[in-house]
Amino acid sequence: MHEANARSEVRVGDVLVVLVGRVGEAAVVTDEYRGWNVARTVAVGRTTEPDEAAWLRLWFGSTYVTGARVA
C-alpha cells in the first residue's frame, strides 16, 4: 500500500496542516515520522529551509489564520 501512495509520503521538515475536522492544526515532520503517509485530509507543504517550516507551523496556528478570537 505504501509504495502505491508515494505522493503522500512525508519528509523531515514537511509542514502538515489538517484540512478536515481540526482545521488549521499544523505540525512539522520530524525524523521519527520520515516516510509515513498522510491522508487526503492533511495538506503537505515542503519548504527549503527548516526555519521556514517552523515559522509556517506557528503561522497556521495563529488567530490571524484560524480566525479564533481570544476572550
mmCIF file as gemmi writes it, N, C-alpha and C atoms, coordinates in Angstrom:
data_model
loop_
_atom_site.group_PDB
_atom_site.id
_atom_site.type_symbol
_atom_site.label_atom_id
_atom_site.label_alt_id
_atom_site.label_comp_id
_atom_site.label_asym_id
_atom_site.label_entity_id
_atom_site.label_seq_id
_atom_site.pdbx_PDB_ins_code
_atom_site.Cartn_x
_atom_site.Cartn_y
_atom_site.Cartn_z
_atom_site.occupancy
_atom_site.B_iso_or_equiv
_atom_site.pdbx_formal_charge
_atom_site.auth_seq_id
_atom_site.auth_asym_id
_atom_site.pdbx_PDB_model_num
ATOM 1 N N . MET Axp A 1 ? 0.816 -1.192 0 1 0 ? 1 A 1
ATOM 2 C CA . MET Axp A 1 ? 0 0 0 1 0 ? 1 A 1
ATOM 3 C C . MET Axp A 1 ? 0.869 1.27 0 1 0 ? 1 A 1
ATOM 4 N N . HIS Axp A 2 ? 1.928 1.247 0.794 1 0 ? 2 A 1
ATOM 5 C CA . HIS Axp A 2 ? 2.809 2.408 0.909 1 0 ? 2 A 1
ATOM 6 C C . HIS Axp A 2 ? 3.411 2.79 -0.454 1 0 ? 2 A 1
ATOM 7 N N . GLU Axp A 3 ? 3.903 1.815 -1.191 1 0 ? 3 A 1
ATOM 8 C CA . GLU Axp A 3 ? 4.531 2.083 -2.485 1 0 ? 3 A 1
ATOM 9 C C . GLU Axp A 3 ? 3.551 2.681 -3.487 1 0 ? 3 A 1
ATOM 10 N N . ALA Axp A 4 ? 2.291 2.314 -3.381 1 0 ? 4 A 1
ATOM 11 C CA . ALA Axp A 4 ? 1.268 2.823 -4.301 1 0 ? 4 A 1
ATOM 12 C C . ALA Axp A 4 ? 0.898 4.276 -3.997 1 0 ? 4 A 1
ATOM 13 N N . ASN Axp A 5 ? 1.319 4.776 -2.847 1 0 ? 5 A 1
ATOM 14 C CA . ASN Axp A 5 ? 0.948 6.128 -2.428 1 0 ? 5 A 1
ATOM 15 C C . ASN Axp A 5 ? 2.165 6.996 -2.154 1 0 ? 5 A 1
ATOM 16 N N . ALA Axp A 6 ? 3.136 6.925 -3.028 1 0 ? 6 A 1
ATOM 17 C CA . ALA Axp A 6 ? 4.389 7.66 -2.818 1 0 ? 6 A 1
ATOM 18 C C . ALA Axp A 6 ? 4.18 9.168 -2.702 1 0 ? 6 A 1
ATOM 19 N N . ARG Axp A 7 ? 3.158 9.709 -3.354 1 0 ? 7 A 1
ATOM 20 C CA . ARG Axp A 7 ? 2.921 11.163 -3.298 1 0 ? 7 A 1
ATOM 21 C C . ARG Axp A 7 ? 2.5 11.638 -1.915 1 0 ? 7 A 1
ATOM 22 N N . SER Axp A 8 ? 1.996 10.721 -1.098 1 0 ? 8 A 1
ATOM 23 C CA . SER Axp A 8 ? 1.561 11.116 0.241 1 0 ? 8 A 1
ATOM 24 C C . SER Axp A 8 ? 2.625 10.861 1.302 1 0 ? 8 A 1
ATOM 25 N N . GLU Axp A 9 ? 3.818 10.452 0.877 1 0 ? 9 A 1
ATOM 26 C CA . GLU Axp A 9 ? 4.906 10.188 1.815 1 0 ? 9 A 1
ATOM 27 C C . GLU Axp A 9 ? 5.525 11.504 2.275 1 0 ? 9 A 1
ATOM 28 N N . VAL Axp A 10 ? 5.761 11.59 3.58 1 0 ? 10 A 1
ATOM 29 C CA . VAL Axp A 10 ? 6.308 12.841 4.121 1 0 ? 10 A 1
ATOM 30 C C . VAL Axp A 10 ? 7.805 12.741 4.352 1 0 ? 10 A 1
ATOM 31 N N . ARG Axp A 11 ? 8.441 13.917 4.301 1 0 ? 11 A 1
ATOM 32 C CA . ARG Axp A 11 ? 9.878 14.045 4.543 1 0 ? 11 A 1
ATOM 33 C C . ARG Axp A 11 ? 10.094 14.893 5.778 1 0 ? 11 A 1
ATOM 34 N N . VAL Axp A 12 ? 11.257 14.744 6.383 1 0 ? 12 A 1
ATOM 35 C CA . VAL Axp A 12 ? 11.612 15.573 7.539 1 0 ? 12 A 1
ATOM 36 C C . VAL Axp A 12 ? 11.569 17.034 7.104 1 0 ? 12 A 1
ATOM 37 N N . GLY Axp A 13 ? 10.906 17.845 7.903 1 0 ? 13 A 1
ATOM 38 C CA . GLY Axp A 13 ? 10.793 19.267 7.603 1 0 ? 13 A 1
ATOM 39 C C . GLY Axp A 13 ? 9.51 19.649 6.894 1 0 ? 13 A 1
ATOM 40 N N . ASP Axp A 14 ? 8.745 18.672 6.39 1 0 ? 14 A 1
ATOM 41 C CA . ASP Axp A 14 ? 7.461 18.998 5.767 1 0 ? 14 A 1
ATOM 42 C C . ASP Axp A 14 ? 6.526 19.596 6.803 1 0 ? 14 A 1
ATOM 43 N N . VAL Axp A 15 ? 5.698 20.524 6.376 1 0 ? 15 A 1
ATOM 44 C CA . VAL Axp A 15 ? 4.68 21.114 7.243 1 0 ? 15 A 1
ATOM 45 C C . VAL Axp A 15 ? 3.363 20.441 6.908 1 0 ? 15 A 1
ATOM 46 N N . LEU Axp A 16 ? 2.71 19.861 7.909 1 0 ? 16 A 1
ATOM 47 C CA . LEU Axp A 16 ? 1.428 19.193 7.73 1 0 ? 16 A 1
ATOM 48 C C . LEU Axp A 16 ? 0.331 20.071 8.317 1 0 ? 16 A 1
ATOM 49 N N . VAL Axp A 17 ? -0.755 20.232 7.562 1 0 ? 17 A 1
ATOM 50 C CA . VAL Axp A 17 ? -1.875 21.062 8.014 1 0 ? 17 A 1
ATOM 51 C C . VAL Axp A 17 ? -3.163 20.261 7.863 1 0 ? 17 A 1
ATOM 52 N N . VAL Axp A 18 ? -3.936 20.2 8.931 1 0 ? 18 A 1
ATOM 53 C CA . VAL Axp A 18 ? -5.199 19.474 8.924 1 0 ? 18 A 1
ATOM 54 C C . VAL Axp A 18 ? -6.228 20.269 8.123 1 0 ? 18 A 1
ATOM 55 N N . LEU Axp A 19 ? -6.912 19.594 7.194 1 0 ? 19 A 1
ATOM 56 C CA . LEU Axp A 19 ? -7.906 20.24 6.339 1 0 ? 19 A 1
ATOM 57 C C . LEU Axp A 19 ? -9.343 19.911 6.726 1 0 ? 19 A 1
ATOM 58 N N . VAL Axp A 20 ? -9.547 18.856 7.49 1 0 ? 20 A 1
ATOM 59 C CA . VAL Axp A 20 ? -10.892 18.412 7.875 1 0 ? 20 A 1
ATOM 60 C C . VAL Axp A 20 ? -10.896 18.124 9.369 1 0 ? 20 A 1
ATOM 61 N N . GLY Axp A 21 ? -11.944 18.527 10.042 1 0 ? 21 A 1
ATOM 62 C CA . GLY Axp A 21 ? -12.039 18.28 11.479 1 0 ? 21 A 1
ATOM 63 C C . GLY Axp A 21 ? -11.368 19.389 12.262 1 0 ? 21 A 1
ATOM 64 N N . ARG Axp A 22 ? -10.167 19.152 12.702 1 0 ? 22 A 1
ATOM 65 C CA . ARG Axp A 22 ? -9.413 20.147 13.483 1 0 ? 22 A 1
ATOM 66 C C . ARG Axp A 22 ? -8.64 21.048 12.531 1 0 ? 22 A 1
ATOM 67 N N . VAL Axp A 23 ? -9.366 21.7 11.656 1 0 ? 23 A 1
ATOM 68 C CA . VAL Axp A 23 ? -8.815 22.507 10.566 1 0 ? 23 A 1
ATOM 69 C C . VAL Axp A 23 ? -7.782 23.501 11.074 1 0 ? 23 A 1
ATOM 70 N N . GLY Axp A 24 ? -6.649 23.534 10.374 1 0 ? 24 A 1
ATOM 71 C CA . GLY Axp A 24 ? -5.618 24.507 10.679 1 0 ? 24 A 1
ATOM 72 C C . GLY Axp A 24 ? -4.541 24.031 11.622 1 0 ? 24 A 1
ATOM 73 N N . GLU Axp A 25 ? -4.787 22.932 12.348 1 0 ? 25 A 1
ATOM 74 C CA . GLU Axp A 25 ? -3.722 22.428 13.212 1 0 ? 25 A 1
ATOM 75 C C . GLU Axp A 25 ? -2.557 22.033 12.333 1 0 ? 25 A 1
ATOM 76 N N . ALA Axp A 26 ? -1.363 22.344 12.776 1 0 ? 26 A 1
ATOM 77 C CA . ALA Axp A 26 ? -0.185 22.119 11.945 1 0 ? 26 A 1
ATOM 78 C C . ALA Axp A 26 ? 0.932 21.496 12.756 1 0 ? 26 A 1
ATOM 79 N N . ALA Axp A 27 ? 1.805 20.797 12.04 1 0 ? 27 A 1
ATOM 80 C CA . ALA Axp A 27 ? 2.969 20.163 12.658 1 0 ? 27 A 1
ATOM 81 C C . ALA Axp A 27 ? 4.09 20.102 11.633 1 0 ? 27 A 1
ATOM 82 N N . VAL Axp A 28 ? 5.298 19.967 12.133 1 0 ? 28 A 1
ATOM 83 C CA . VAL Axp A 28 ? 6.461 19.788 11.269 1 0 ? 28 A 1
ATOM 84 C C . VAL Axp A 28 ? 6.925 18.343 11.443 1 0 ? 28 A 1
ATOM 85 N N . VAL Axp A 29 ? 7.15 17.643 10.334 1 0 ? 29 A 1
ATOM 86 C CA . VAL Axp A 29 ? 7.569 16.246 10.37 1 0 ? 29 A 1
ATOM 87 C C . VAL Axp A 29 ? 8.996 16.141 10.924 1 0 ? 29 A 1
ATOM 88 N N . THR Axp A 30 ? 9.162 15.278 11.905 1 0 ? 30 A 1
ATOM 89 C CA . THR Axp A 30 ? 10.478 15.007 12.484 1 0 ? 30 A 1
ATOM 90 C C . THR Axp A 30 ? 11.011 13.684 11.934 1 0 ? 30 A 1
ATOM 91 N N . ASP Axp A 31 ? 12.246 13.374 12.266 1 0 ? 31 A 1
ATOM 92 C CA . ASP Axp A 31 ? 12.88 12.148 11.778 1 0 ? 31 A 1
ATOM 93 C C . ASP Axp A 31 ? 12.072 10.907 12.152 1 0 ? 31 A 1
ATOM 94 N N . GLU Axp A 32 ? 11.411 10.954 13.289 1 0 ? 32 A 1
ATOM 95 C CA . GLU Axp A 32 ? 10.61 9.82 13.767 1 0 ? 32 A 1
ATOM 96 C C . GLU Axp A 32 ? 9.504 9.436 12.776 1 0 ? 32 A 1
ATOM 97 N N . TYR Axp A 33 ? 8.985 10.41 12.023 1 0 ? 33 A 1
ATOM 98 C CA . TYR Axp A 33 ? 7.858 10.16 11.12 1 0 ? 33 A 1
ATOM 99 C C . TYR Axp A 33 ? 8.251 10.185 9.646 1 0 ? 33 A 1
ATOM 100 N N . ARG Axp A 34 ? 9.531 10.227 9.363 1 0 ? 34 A 1
ATOM 101 C CA . ARG Axp A 34 ? 10.018 10.209 7.978 1 0 ? 34 A 1
ATOM 102 C C . ARG Axp A 34 ? 9.467 8.975 7.265 1 0 ? 34 A 1
ATOM 103 N N . GLY Axp A 35 ? 8.929 9.196 6.06 1 0 ? 35 A 1
ATOM 104 C CA . GLY Axp A 35 ? 8.444 8.091 5.248 1 0 ? 35 A 1
ATOM 105 C C . GLY Axp A 35 ? 7.016 7.666 5.522 1 0 ? 35 A 1
ATOM 106 N N . TRP Axp A 36 ? 6.382 8.238 6.526 1 0 ? 36 A 1
ATOM 107 C CA . TRP Axp A 36 ? 4.983 7.906 6.786 1 0 ? 36 A 1
ATOM 108 C C . TRP Axp A 36 ? 4.139 8.498 5.671 1 0 ? 36 A 1
ATOM 109 N N . ASN Axp A 37 ? 2.926 7.978 5.531 1 0 ? 37 A 1
ATOM 110 C CA . ASN Axp A 37 ? 1.98 8.518 4.556 1 0 ? 37 A 1
ATOM 111 C C . ASN Axp A 37 ? 0.883 9.28 5.278 1 0 ? 37 A 1
ATOM 112 N N . VAL Axp A 38 ? 0.36 10.323 4.615 1 0 ? 38 A 1
ATOM 113 C CA . VAL Axp A 38 ? -0.743 11.09 5.185 1 0 ? 38 A 1
ATOM 114 C C . VAL Axp A 38 ? -1.996 10.891 4.347 1 0 ? 38 A 1
ATOM 115 N N . ALA Axp A 39 ? -3.136 11.121 4.972 1 0 ? 39 A 1
ATOM 116 C CA . ALA Axp A 39 ? -4.43 11.006 4.303 1 0 ? 39 A 1
ATOM 117 C C . ALA Axp A 39 ? -4.719 12.27 3.504 1 0 ? 39 A 1
ATOM 118 N N . ARG Axp A 40 ? -5.752 12.212 2.695 1 0 ? 40 A 1
ATOM 119 C CA . ARG Axp A 40 ? -6.153 13.376 1.891 1 0 ? 40 A 1
ATOM 120 C C . ARG Axp A 40 ? -6.63 14.539 2.743 1 0 ? 40 A 1
ATOM 121 N N . THR Axp A 41 ? -6.931 14.274 3.988 1 0 ? 41 A 1
ATOM 122 C CA . THR Axp A 41 ? -7.424 15.325 4.878 1 0 ? 41 A 1
ATOM 123 C C . THR Axp A 41 ? -6.288 16.149 5.479 1 0 ? 41 A 1
ATOM 124 N N . VAL Axp A 42 ? -5.051 15.862 5.055 1 0 ? 42 A 1
ATOM 125 C CA . VAL Axp A 42 ? -3.88 16.578 5.548 1 0 ? 42 A 1
ATOM 126 C C . VAL Axp A 42 ? -3.108 17.137 4.349 1 0 ? 42 A 1
ATOM 127 N N . ALA Axp A 43 ? -2.829 18.435 4.404 1 0 ? 43 A 1
ATOM 128 C CA . ALA Axp A 43 ? -2.027 19.065 3.349 1 0 ? 43 A 1
ATOM 129 C C . ALA Axp A 43 ? -0.554 18.964 3.731 1 0 ? 43 A 1
ATOM 130 N N . VAL Axp A 44 ? 0.287 18.755 2.72 1 0 ? 44 A 1
ATOM 131 C CA . VAL Axp A 44 ? 1.728 18.676 2.933 1 0 ? 44 A 1
ATOM 132 C C . VAL Axp A 44 ? 2.381 19.858 2.232 1 0 ? 44 A 1
ATOM 133 N N . GLY Axp A 45 ? 3.122 20.64 3.005 1 0 ? 45 A 1
ATOM 134 C CA . GLY Axp A 45 ? 3.867 21.755 2.439 1 0 ? 45 A 1
ATOM 135 C C . GLY Axp A 45 ? 5.354 21.478 2.583 1 0 ? 45 A 1
ATOM 136 N N . ARG Axp A 46 ? 6.086 21.71 1.528 1 0 ? 46 A 1
ATOM 137 C CA . ARG Axp A 46 ? 7.526 21.469 1.541 1 0 ? 46 A 1
ATOM 138 C C . ARG Axp A 46 ? 8.255 22.8 1.47 1 0 ? 46 A 1
ATOM 139 N N . THR Axp A 47 ? 9.185 23 2.378 1 0 ? 47 A 1
ATOM 140 C CA . THR Axp A 47 ? 9.961 24.24 2.399 1 0 ? 47 A 1
ATOM 141 C C . THR Axp A 47 ? 11.424 23.938 2.077 1 0 ? 47 A 1
ATOM 142 N N . THR Axp A 48 ? 12.176 24.973 1.822 1 0 ? 48 A 1
ATOM 143 C CA . THR Axp A 48 ? 13.591 24.785 1.511 1 0 ? 48 A 1
ATOM 144 C C . THR Axp A 48 ? 14.48 24.971 2.731 1 0 ? 48 A 1
ATOM 145 N N . GLU Axp A 49 ? 13.934 25.582 3.775 1 0 ? 49 A 1
ATOM 146 C CA . GLU Axp A 49 ? 14.715 25.855 4.984 1 0 ? 49 A 1
ATOM 147 C C . GLU Axp A 49 ? 13.949 25.408 6.224 1 0 ? 49 A 1
ATOM 148 N N . PRO Axp A 50 ? 14.624 24.793 7.198 1 0 ? 50 A 1
ATOM 149 C CA . PRO Axp A 50 ? 13.967 24.37 8.436 1 0 ? 50 A 1
ATOM 150 C C . PRO Axp A 50 ? 13.278 25.514 9.171 1 0 ? 50 A 1
ATOM 151 N N . ASP Axp A 51 ? 13.886 26.715 9.154 1 0 ? 51 A 1
ATOM 152 C CA . ASP Axp A 51 ? 13.269 27.854 9.838 1 0 ? 51 A 1
ATOM 153 C C . ASP Axp A 51 ? 11.94 28.231 9.191 1 0 ? 51 A 1
ATOM 154 N N . GLU Axp A 52 ? 11.825 28.057 7.884 1 0 ? 52 A 1
ATOM 155 C CA . GLU Axp A 52 ? 10.561 28.342 7.193 1 0 ? 52 A 1
ATOM 156 C C . GLU Axp A 52 ? 9.467 27.388 7.672 1 0 ? 52 A 1
ATOM 157 N N . ALA Axp A 53 ? 9.798 26.124 7.845 1 0 ? 53 A 1
ATOM 158 C CA . ALA Axp A 53 ? 8.827 25.137 8.301 1 0 ? 53 A 1
ATOM 159 C C . ALA Axp A 53 ? 8.32 25.487 9.697 1 0 ? 53 A 1
ATOM 160 N N . ALA Axp A 54 ? 9.224 25.84 10.589 1 0 ? 54 A 1
ATOM 161 C CA . ALA Axp A 54 ? 8.832 26.207 11.956 1 0 ? 54 A 1
ATOM 162 C C . ALA Axp A 54 ? 7.947 27.445 11.948 1 0 ? 54 A 1
ATOM 163 N N . TRP Axp A 55 ? 8.293 28.43 11.137 1 0 ? 55 A 1
ATOM 164 C CA . TRP Axp A 55 ? 7.505 29.65 11.053 1 0 ? 55 A 1
ATOM 165 C C . TRP Axp A 55 ? 6.108 29.356 10.5 1 0 ? 55 A 1
ATOM 166 N N . LEU Axp A 56 ? 6.02 28.535 9.461 1 0 ? 56 A 1
ATOM 167 C CA . LEU Axp A 56 ? 4.716 28.195 8.883 1 0 ? 56 A 1
ATOM 168 C C . LEU Axp A 56 ? 3.822 27.477 9.886 1 0 ? 56 A 1
ATOM 169 N N . ARG Axp A 57 ? 4.399 26.559 10.67 1 0 ? 57 A 1
ATOM 170 C CA . ARG Axp A 57 ? 3.605 25.851 11.671 1 0 ? 57 A 1
ATOM 171 C C . ARG Axp A 57 ? 3.003 26.846 12.656 1 0 ? 57 A 1
ATOM 172 N N . LEU Axp A 58 ? 3.789 27.8 13.1 1 0 ? 58 A 1
ATOM 173 C CA . LEU Axp A 58 ? 3.271 28.809 14.029 1 0 ? 58 A 1
ATOM 174 C C . LEU Axp A 58 ? 2.233 29.699 13.361 1 0 ? 58 A 1
ATOM 175 N N . TRP Axp A 59 ? 2.474 30.063 12.114 1 0 ? 59 A 1
ATOM 176 C CA . TRP Axp A 59 ? 1.543 30.931 11.391 1 0 ? 59 A 1
ATOM 177 C C . TRP Axp A 59 ? 0.197 30.252 11.204 1 0 ? 59 A 1
ATOM 178 N N . PHE Axp A 60 ? 0.199 28.979 10.805 1 0 ? 60 A 1
ATOM 179 C CA . PHE Axp A 60 ? -1.07 28.263 10.622 1 0 ? 60 A 1
ATOM 180 C C . PHE Axp A 60 ? -1.85 28.168 11.922 1 0 ? 60 A 1
ATOM 181 N N . GLY Axp A 61 ? -1.163 28.129 13.049 1 0 ? 61 A 1
ATOM 182 C CA . GLY Axp A 61 ? -1.838 28.043 14.336 1 0 ? 61 A 1
ATOM 183 C C . GLY Axp A 61 ? -2.239 29.378 14.922 1 0 ? 61 A 1
ATOM 184 N N . SER Axp A 62 ? -1.907 30.459 14.251 1 0 ? 62 A 1
ATOM 185 C CA . SER Axp A 62 ? -2.202 31.783 14.791 1 0 ? 62 A 1
ATOM 186 C C . SER Axp A 62 ? -3.677 32.144 14.627 1 0 ? 62 A 1
ATOM 187 N N . THR Axp A 63 ? -4.137 33.058 15.451 1 0 ? 63 A 1
ATOM 188 C CA . THR Axp A 63 ? -5.528 33.503 15.355 1 0 ? 63 A 1
ATOM 189 C C . THR Axp A 63 ? -5.759 34.274 14.056 1 0 ? 63 A 1
ATOM 190 N N . TYR Axp A 64 ? -4.708 34.832 13.482 1 0 ? 64 A 1
ATOM 191 C CA . TYR Axp A 64 ? -4.842 35.521 12.206 1 0 ? 64 A 1
ATOM 192 C C . TYR Axp A 64 ? -5.33 34.568 11.123 1 0 ? 64 A 1
ATOM 193 N N . VAL Axp A 65 ? -4.81 33.359 11.139 1 0 ? 65 A 1
ATOM 194 C CA . VAL Axp A 65 ? -5.166 32.366 10.118 1 0 ? 65 A 1
ATOM 195 C C . VAL Axp A 65 ? -6.447 31.627 10.487 1 0 ? 65 A 1
ATOM 196 N N . THR Axp A 66 ? -6.556 31.192 11.742 1 0 ? 66 A 1
ATOM 197 C CA . THR Axp A 66 ? -7.689 30.369 12.154 1 0 ? 66 A 1
ATOM 198 C C . THR Axp A 66 ? -8.962 31.2 12.366 1 0 ? 66 A 1
ATOM 199 N N . GLY Axp A 67 ? -8.799 32.479 12.621 1 0 ? 67 A 1
ATOM 200 C CA . GLY Axp A 67 ? -9.968 33.321 12.872 1 0 ? 67 A 1
ATOM 201 C C . GLY Axp A 67 ? -10.467 33.208 14.304 1 0 ? 67 A 1
ATOM 202 N N . ALA Axp A 68 ? -9.792 32.431 15.122 1 0 ? 68 A 1
ATOM 203 C CA . ALA Axp A 68 ? -10.211 32.27 16.527 1 0 ? 68 A 1
ATOM 204 C C . ALA Axp A 68 ? -10.005 33.579 17.265 1 0 ? 68 A 1
ATOM 205 N N . ARG Axp A 69 ? -10.904 33.847 18.173 1 0 ? 69 A 1
ATOM 206 C CA . ARG Axp A 69 ? -10.795 35.066 18.966 1 0 ? 69 A 1
ATOM 207 C C . ARG Axp A 69 ? -10.434 34.729 20.384 1 0 ? 69 A 1
ATOM 208 N N . VAL Axp A 70 ? -9.553 35.507 20.935 1 0 ? 70 A 1
ATOM 209 C CA . VAL Axp A 70 ? -9.147 35.328 22.321 1 0 ? 70 A 1
ATOM 210 C C . VAL Axp A 70 ? -10.031 36.199 23.191 1 0 ? 70 A 1
ATOM 211 N N . ALA Axp A 71 ? -10.633 35.601 24.213 1 0 ? 71 A 1
ATOM 212 C CA . ALA Axp A 71 ? -11.538 36.338 25.098 1 0 ? 71 A 1
ATOM 213 C C . ALA Axp A 71 ? -10.79 37.228 26.047 1 0 ? 71 A 1
